[in-house]
């Protein structure tokens, strides 16, 4: 019988032989590989790494092999992750369906839905987007208005979703819809999966201050959705949504590692742009200390993320910790880029053209983009509420009245 150490040796040897050297470097901005019907590669090494991991079943290493996964145990999956970190392997693809929807389908989907939805997801053949937020239903998600009306063998969907990441490039969407408007708002919501090529769907990009447009507003005009694409019970979508949001918070922490150019080494950049220690002004000294403190925070976050992974694999409840990690990571990234632009000084004032280095322009745009990370996947304010209620179990209501009652 193969031991865990045998598996580690086999995994290390396989990664050494199959992960191209260029895929063992920090992820340059704009070189994410998205799975989907029209997957694109910047170079041959990206394609090789994608195909080798796909064929190994390691896009979803801990999913059952029957659904396209690698069939690894939690302990084996932990070994794979640690060996990939050791080699600094890039993710072979980014797929929100795998990170968010897949675990929900595994838990709540029918056997037919698992066999229909999961294998293409596990092969990187479908690119997914999320349809949750609406113009008047963001933090108060349960107030959503997009409707799905029963029309016999299908639903007819009307309404709009907003802040949909890559809605214009995705193949399918998992979305919350209102299927019963006559009951309390959480009780009339269902979860559907929808082919974005369906007639009546239009995705319009939303421009961002960073110069990039990953967000869209998506409109639904009498879109027909087969009933077999309802995940979980009718009007029972709120339970699934809460489960999915927990997976999203963990994914946002992971995705942040790749969506922002975190490969910028804070300390090396500080060393390049700040005067030498002996020539430093008090302001320079304070700025260098901020850089050191931020680097320490990043290391602490990384170690805590590893501990969370170990606890999750040990089947411990890490739902509260996920919210904390999402909050900390997005705020940390924003603070990191604040330090970087301060280090650059006037070199951070460029946008395009000559006179600025590409790295300087990238930092400026990433600084602007970092603000979106404190909103995407649940705003920092929402995360604080979740932490207060579910982790710290603080009482709801007016603190002053709560104090009086305690007396």
C-alpha positions in Angstrom: 0.0 0.0 0.0 1.3 3.4 -1.0 2.1 5.7 2.0 1.6 9.4 2.1 5.4 9.8 1.7 5.3 7.6 -1.3 2.6 9.8 -2.7 4.8 12.9 -2.0 7.8 11.4 -3.8 5.6 10.5 -6.8 3.9 13.9 -6.9 7.2 15.7 -6.6 8.7 13.7 -9.5 5.6 14.3 -11.6 5.6 18.0 -11.1 9.3 18.3 -11.7 8.8 16.4 -15.0 5.6 18.1 -16.2 5.6 21.7 -14.9 7.5 23.8 -17.4 10.2 26.0 -15.9 8.4 29.2 -17.1 5.3 28.1 -15.2 7.4 28.2 -11.9 7.6 31.9 -11.9 5.5 34.7 -10.5 2.3 35.4 -12.5 2.8 38.4 -14.7 -0.1 40.8 -15.0 -2.5 39.6 -17.8 -1.2 36.0 -18.0 -4.0 34.3 -16.2 -5.4 31.2 -18.1 -9.1 31.0 -17.9 -10.8 27.7 -18.7 -13.7 27.8 -21.1 -15.0 27.1 -24.6 -12.5 29.5 -26.1 -9.5 29.0 -23.8 -6.5 31.1 -24.8 -2.8 30.7 -24.1 -0.1 33.3 -24.3 2.6 30.7 -25.0 3.2 26.9 -25.5 4.2 26.3 -21.9 0.8 27.6 -20.7 -0.9 25.1 -23.0 1.3 22.2 -21.9 0.8 22.9 -18.2 -3.0 23.3 -18.7 -3.3 20.0 -20.6 -1.1 18.0 -18.4 -2.9 19.0 -15.2 -6.2 18.5 -16.9 -5.3 15.0 -18.0 -4.1 14.2 -14.6 -7.4 15.2 -13.1 -5.7 17.8 -10.9 -7.8 20.8 -11.9 -10.1 19.3 -9.2 -7.7 17.0 -7.3 -10.0 16.2 -4.4 -13.2 15.7 -6.4 -14.3 12.1 -7.0 -12.8 10.6 -10.2 -16.4 9.7 -11.4 -17.0 13.5 -11.9 -13.6 14.3 -13.5 -11.6 14.9 -10.4 -8.3 13.4 -9.2 -9.9 11.3 -6.4 -7.3 12.4 -3.9 -7.8 12.2 -0.2 -7.7 15.4 1.9 -4.2 14.4 3.0 -3.0 13.8 -0.5 -4.5 17.0 -1.7 -2.6 18.8 1.0 0.6 17.2 -0.2 -0.1 18.3 -3.8 -0.7 21.9 -2.7 2.5 22.0 -0.6 4.6 20.5 -3.5 3.2 23.0 -5.9 4.0 25.8 -3.5 7.5 24.4 -3.1 8.1 24.6 -6.9 6.2 27.9 -7.1 3.9 26.4 -9.8 1.4 28.7 -11.3 -2.3 27.7 -11.3 -2.9 25.8 -14.6 -6.2 27.7 -15.0 -8.6 30.0 -13.1 -12.1 28.7 -13.0 -14.8 30.2 -10.7 -17.1 27.3 -11.3 -14.6 24.9 -9.7 -13.9 27.1 -6.7 -17.5 28.1 -6.0 -20.3 26.3 -7.8 -18.6 22.8 -8.0 -18.6 22.2 -4.2 -22.3 23.2 -4.0 -23.3 20.9 -6.9 -21.4 18.1 -5.2 -23.4 18.7 -2.0 -26.8 19.6 -3.3 -27.1 18.6 -6.9 -28.8 15.5 -8.2 -26.7 12.6 -9.6 -27.8 13.6 -13.1 -26.6 17.2 -12.5 -23.3 16.1 -11.1 -22.6 14.0 -14.2 -23.7 16.7 -16.6 -22.1 19.8 -15.0 -19.0 18.6 -13.1 -16.9 16.7 -15.7 -16.8 19.6 -18.2 -16.0 21.9 -15.3 -13.2 19.6 -14.2 -11.7 19.6 -17.7 -11.7 23.4 -17.9 -14.2 23.4 -20.8 -16.7 25.9 -19.3 -16.0 29.3 -18.0 -18.4 30.4 -15.2 -19.6 33.7 -13.8 -21.7 34.5 -10.8 -25.1 36.3 -11.0 -25.9 37.4 -7.5 -25.8 41.2 -7.0 -28.3 43.5 -8.5 -28.6 47.3 -8.7 -30.7 47.4 -5.6 -29.6 44.1 -4.0 -25.9 44.2 -3.1 -25.2 43.8 0.6 -28.9 43.1 1.1 -28.7 40.2 -1.4 -32.0 38.7 -0.3 -33.8 41.7 -1.8 -33.0 40.6 -5.3 -35.8 41.1 -7.9 -34.7 39.1 -11.0 -37.6 36.7 -11.5 -37.9 33.2 -12.8 -41.5 32.4 -13.6 -42.7 28.8 -14.0 -43.7 28.1 -17.6 -44.3 24.4 -17.6 -41.0 22.6 -18.6 -38.9 25.8 -18.1 -38.6 29.1 -16.3 -38.8 32.5 -17.9 -36.1 34.8 -16.4 -36.3 38.6 -16.5 -34.2 41.2 -14.7 -30.6 42.3 -14.4 -27.4 41.4 -12.5 -24.6 43.8 -11.8 -20.9 43.6 -10.9 -20.7 40.2 -12.7 -17.0 39.4 -13.2 -16.3 38.6 -16.8 -19.9 38.1 -17.7 -19.1 39.1 -21.2 -16.5 36.3 -21.5 -18.2 33.5 -19.6 -20.0 30.4 -21.0 -22.4 29.8 -18.2 -23.7 31.6 -15.1 -24.9 30.4 -11.7 -27.5 32.8 -10.5 -30.0 33.6 -7.8 -33.6 34.3 -8.9 -36.9 35.0 -7.2 -39.3 32.2 -7.8 -41.9 33.2 -5.2 -42.5 36.9 -4.5 -45.3 36.2 -1.9 -43.2 34.8 0.9 -40.5 36.3 3.2 -37.6 37.3 0.9 -35.1 34.6 1.8 -37.8 31.9 1.3 -38.6 32.7 -2.3 -35.2 32.4 -3.9 -33.8 29.6 -6.1 -30.4 28.8 -7.7 -30.3 28.3 -11.5 -27.4 27.6 -13.9 -27.9 29.3 -17.3 -26.1 29.1 -20.6 -24.9 32.6 -21.4 -25.5 31.9 -25.2 -29.3 31.7 -24.5 -31.4 34.1 -26.4 -32.3 37.2 -24.4 -29.0 37.7 -22.5 -26.9 40.8 -22.9 -23.7 41.5 -21.0 -22.4 45.1 -20.9 -18.9 45.8 -19.5 -18.6 48.4 -16.7 -15.5 50.7 -16.9 -13.3 50.8 -13.8 -10.9 53.5 -12.6 -8.0 51.1 -13.0 -8.5 51.2 -16.8 -9.7 47.5 -16.9 -13.2 46.3 -17.2 -13.7 42.9 -15.6 -17.2 43.7 -14.3 -20.4 43.7 -16.3 -24.1 44.3 -16.0 -26.1 41.4 -17.4 -29.7 41.8 -18.7 -32.2 39.0 -19.0 -35.2 39.5 -21.3 -37.6 36.5 -21.3 -34.7 34.0 -21.1 -35.9 30.4 -21.2 -34.1 28.1 -18.7 -34.9 24.4 -18.5 -36.1 23.2 -15.2 -33.4 20.6 -15.0 -31.0 23.5 -14.5 -32.5 24.3 -11.1 -30.0 23.3 -8.4 -31.4 22.2 -5.1 -35.1 22.6 -4.1 -37.4 25.2 -5.6 -37.4 28.3 -3.3 -34.6 26.7 -1.3 -31.8 28.7 -3.0 -30.9 30.8 0.0 -29.4 27.8 1.8 -27.3 27.1 -1.3 -26.4 30.7 -1.6 -25.0 30.9 1.9 -22.9 27.7 1.3 -21.7 29.1 -2.0 -20.7 32.5 -0.5 -18.5 30.7 2.0 -16.7 29.0 -0.9 -16.5 32.4 -2.6 -14.8 34.0 0.3 -12.1 31.4 0.3 -11.8 31.7 -3.5 -11.5 35.5 -3.3 -8.5 35.1 -1.0 -7.0 32.6 -3.4 -8.0 34.6 -6.5 -6.5 37.8 -5.1 -3.1 36.1 -5.3 -3.4 36.0 -9.1 -5.8 38.8 -10.0 -3.5 41.5 -8.5 0.1 41.6 -9.4 1.3 40.5 -6.0 4.5 39.3 -7.5 5.8 42.8 -6.9 8.4 42.3 -4.1 7.6 45.1 -1.7 11.0 45.1 0.0 13.1 45.0 -3.2 11.0 47.9 -4.7 11.5 49.9 -1.4 15.3 49.2 -1.7 15.3 50.5 -5.3 13.3 53.7 -4.8 14.2 54.8 -1.2 17.5 56.4 -0.3 20.2 54.3 1.4 19.8 54.0 5.2 22.6 56.5 5.9 21.0 59.1 3.5 17.4 58.6 4.7 15.3 61.3 6.0 12.9 60.6 8.9 10.1 60.3 6.4 12.1 57.7 4.4 12.8 55.8 7.6 9.1 55.7 8.4 8.2 54.6 4.9 10.7 51.8 5.0 9.3 50.7 8.4 5.9 50.6 6.8 7.2 48.3 4.0 8.8 46.0 6.6 5.6 45.8 8.6 3.5 45.1 5.5 6.0 42.3 4.5 5.6 40.8 7.9 1.8 41.0 7.7 1.9 39.2 4.3 4.0 36.4 5.8 1.6 36.0 8.7 -1.3 35.9 6.3 0.4 33.2 4.3 1.1 31.0 7.3 -2.5 31.5 8.6 -3.9 30.5 5.2 -1.8 27.3 5.4 -3.2 26.6 8.8 -6.8 27.2 7.6 -6.2 24.7 4.8 -5.0 22.1 7.3 -8.1 22.6 9.4 -10.4 22.4 6.4 -8.8 19.1 5.4 -9.2 17.8 9.0 -13.0 18.5 8.4 -13.1 21.4 10.9 -15.5 24.2 10.4 -13.5 27.1 8.9 -16.5 29.1 7.6 -15.9 31.9 10.1 -12.2 31.9 9.4 -12.9 32.2 5.6 -14.7 35.5 6.2 -11.8 36.7 8.3 -9.3 35.7 5.7 -11.2 37.4 2.9 -11.4 40.6 4.9 -7.8 40.6 5.9 -6.5 39.7 2.4 -8.4 42.3 0.5 -7.6 45.1 3.0 -3.9 43.9 3.1 -3.7 44.2 -0.6 -5.1 47.7 -0.6 -2.6 48.7 2.1 0.3 47.1 0.3 -0.3 49.1 -2.9 -0.7 52.3 -0.8 2.8 51.7 0.5 4.0 50.9 -3.0 2.7 54.1 -4.5 4.1 56.1 -1.6 7.5 54.4 -2.2 7.4 55.4 -5.9 6.5 59.0 -5.1 6.0 61.0 -8.3 6.9 57.9 -10.3 3.4 56.6 -9.3 1.7 59.5 -11.2 2.0 57.9 -14.7 -0.7 56.2 -16.7 0.8 55.5 -20.1 3.5 56.6 -22.5 7.2 57.3 -22.2 8.9 58.5 -19.1 7.7 55.7 -16.7 8.9 52.1 -16.3 6.3 49.4 -17.1 6.5 48.2 -13.5 5.6 51.7 -12.2 2.6 52.0 -14.5 1.5 48.5 -13.4 1.7 49.4 -9.7 -0.4 52.6 -10.2 -3.2 50.7 -12.0 -3.0 47.8 -9.5 -3.4 50.3 -6.7 -6.6 51.6 -8.2 -7.8 48.0 -8.9 -7.1 47.0 -5.3 -10.1 49.0 -4.1 -12.4 46.7 -6.0 -11.1 43.8 -4.0 -12.6 45.2 -0.8 -16.0 45.0 -2.5 -15.9 41.9 -4.7 -16.9 38.7 -2.9 -18.7 40.7 -0.2 -17.6 44.1 1.0 -15.3 44.6 4.0 -18.3 46.1 5.9 -20.4 42.9 5.2 -17.5 40.7 6.2 -17.2 42.6 9.5 -20.9 41.9 10.1 -20.5 38.2 9.3 -17.6 38.0 11.7 -19.4 39.8 14.4 -22.5 37.6 14.2 -21.1 34.2 13.2 -17.6 34.1 14.7 -17.8 36.4 17.7 -21.5 35.8 18.2 -22.1 39.4 19.2 -25.8 40.4 20.0 -27.7 42.1 17.3 -29.5 45.4 17.8 -28.7 48.7 19.5 -25.6 48.3 21.7 -26.8 51.0 24.1 -30.1 49.1 24.7 -28.2 45.8 25.0 -26.1 47.4 27.7 -29.2 48.5 29.6 -30.7 45.1 29.4 -27.5 43.7 30.8 -27.9 45.9 33.8 
